[in-house]
Structures are given as C-alpha cells and as structure tokens.
Amino acid sequence: MARENQASPQSLKFRQASVEMMTDFLTNLNEKNKDNLRSLSTCSGVFKEKIIFEYTLLMCQELKLDPPTAYHAVELLQRFMVMHITNLLTPGGASPVETRAREDAAFQQLQGKFALIVFSCVQLASKLSLHSQIVDINMGVRFLRSVGLDFSKQAVLESELTVLKGLEFQLDYPNPLTYVEILLEVLGHNEPSAPVERLHHLCRHVLQFVSLQRNTLYNALLAITTQTRNPTAEQREKFVAVTEDCMLLGVGVIAAAAFILHVKDWEQVVKELSHITGISTASIGDFTRVTLMLIVGTPADGQ
C-alpha cells in the first residue's frame, strides 16, 4: 500500500505490495494481536469507550489531524492508562486505610490531568503519522487554551514525557484502521474482483461507527455467544478477549462494508476473510449482522 499525498484517504493505493511484503505485514500484525490478547488486564477496553473515542476524535478534527491519528492516540491512551493506574495503585505493603487513601489521591490526580493525558497521546500519535502535521508544544498550548484548559508549556512537555516513559518509549502499536487496511490489501490480492478501493472508503465510516457503538455492539455479540441477556461475571470476563481482538474487528468491518456496497459474491468475501485470518465465517457473520442492525437502528440484543 502507498499514498500519493497527505490529504486524501482516497489516494491510498492497493495491490502495490509484493506477496512477501504482504505475508510479513500480516504475520507481524497477527503476532501483535495475539500478544495483546495474551496480556489483557481488568482495564482492557475501558479507555476505548464511546465518550473517550469521541473526545479524541473531536480533538484530532480540531487540530486538523487525519482519522488514523485518533485511532492511534486511543491505543496509546489505553496502554498508558493501564500501566499508569497499575503503578499508582500498587499497594507496596500499605495498610487498607493507606491503600484507600492512595487510591483516592491517584484518581483525583488523574481527574485533573486526564484531558492533558489524552492530548499528549494525540500529540505523540501526530508525530508518528506520515500524513498529518506534527502538533508541537506551542500549537498544543494554544489549542488547550482555546478549549478552556490552561496548561503551561512545561506542563504539556512533562505530560508528554510521562506518557512516553509510561509506555517505555514503545509507540508503534497497530491501531484498528491498520488492521482493516492490511486485511484489505491481502483481500485485494487474493480476490482481484473485490473493489478494495471503494471498500476502504466505506470501511473508514463503518469503523468509526463501530468505535462509537462499541459497548452496544459487543454486548449484543455477548448475548449471541452466551444465548442470554444476563451473562454471568465469568462469561463477561472471558468475552473481554473478543472485544480486544483487532483481527475480528477488522474482518467484521470489511464484511459489513462489503454487504452495504452489495459486493458480488459477498459470501465468498467472507470465506476469504476467514481463510486469511482463521476466524470462522459464523463469527464474521455475527459481527456483520449486529453491525448492520445497529446502523439501520434495529435492536441487536442477540435474542
């Protein structure tokens, strides 16, 4: 895949990568997805909730950054907050009273700085994007003040360094749009008739919709999986791996977009996505059905 310029998502070129390059990309992406699923925490997905994604997306729009920057920023935020909260709440042999006081102080501290932390993740994501302007400290201070947040240059710099250190300077995490685009590239190679360029344009909208409807969608999928509207705590805990499976998210978004586009031989597209990822056609079908039901406004409770 390649881009001709920074401004237009339509400039993304498919069917340009060699088979070897596609294989490397897909293998690497699959391994990162598996690594992530092996290291889930009780906070997994908490910082991908609708209100946080919407806030991050709006921030990126105001800063005139491209949508992939928002997805990447949310990935950085999720990973940083899990590490940061874990470190803040590590008891270290303290008494129950001291632990409670520590927790209260930690959450008060986060409450006052959360908006700045989100901005720092957006700022870092902009520096990694090939298609967006870089948000420097001066631009950041002006933006934050324009939305009523009065932080000094020093505070913005310290927040960025805190996030960097919290992530152990590892920022190159794939975001959901990365999964969609690489899967589209492989699909276009394996199924030459698939209109991947048109699918890519629609997938961006479907992915944004799914991200904003995250809780509703996965609750419906949980109901389908468990065949009950009231799953147990254990069932919910096991289902977290499904909510964090970016391969499933990627194929589900593509399948839904293909259905909307009335792609010829839609079932063949789903079979090919299953072949590429190893995810069953039934799972892809369930994800697609729930997504489409939410798009048209039909209740999707799995019953």
Buried (B, 14 or more C-beta within 10 A) or exposed (E): BEBEEEEEBEEBEBEEBEEEEBEEBBEEBBEBBEEBBEEBEEEBBEBBBEEBBBBBBEBBEEBEBBBBBBBBBBBBBBBBBBBBBEEBEEEEEEEEEEBEEBBEEBBEEBEEBBBBBBBBBBBBBBEBBEBBBEBEBEBBBEBBEEEEBEBEEEBBBBBBEBBBEBBEEEBEBBBBBBBBBBBBBBBBBBBEEBBBBBBBBBBBBBBBBBBBBBEBBBBBBBBBBBEEEEBEEEEEEBBBBBBBBBBBBBBBBBBBBBBBBEBEEBEBBBBBBBEBBEBEBEBBBBBBBBBBBBBEEEEBEBE
